[in-house]
Amino acid sequence: MLNCLYSDASLSVSQLEKKVALSERQLHRKLTSVAAVRPNEYIRQYRLFQSLPMLRQVSSIFPVSHEVGFNSPAYFSACFKKQFSMTPK
């Protein structure tokens, strides 16, 4: 489901709720029980994991960060470092 939406930087939890036909509370409860993360964190982690194969092929993080839905390469780098304990490049 998230495959077609994750690259849109304006993707919000409310849009995700509508796409999966769940209320905010239901989505939060299900993601917390299955993945142990909140919806915003799930979207961020999904984007970061989608960036891994792209980073192996591209020398600059700028196009990758925008491709996976981050507006700022600096924020992408900070999130990437927090998630994987290393810089993107």
Secondary structure, DSSP 4 states (H G I P E B T S, - for coil): -GGGTTT-TT--HHHHHHHHT--HHHHHHHHHHHHSS-HHHHHHHHHHHHHHHHHHH-S-HHHHHHHTT-S-HHHHHHHHHHHHSS---
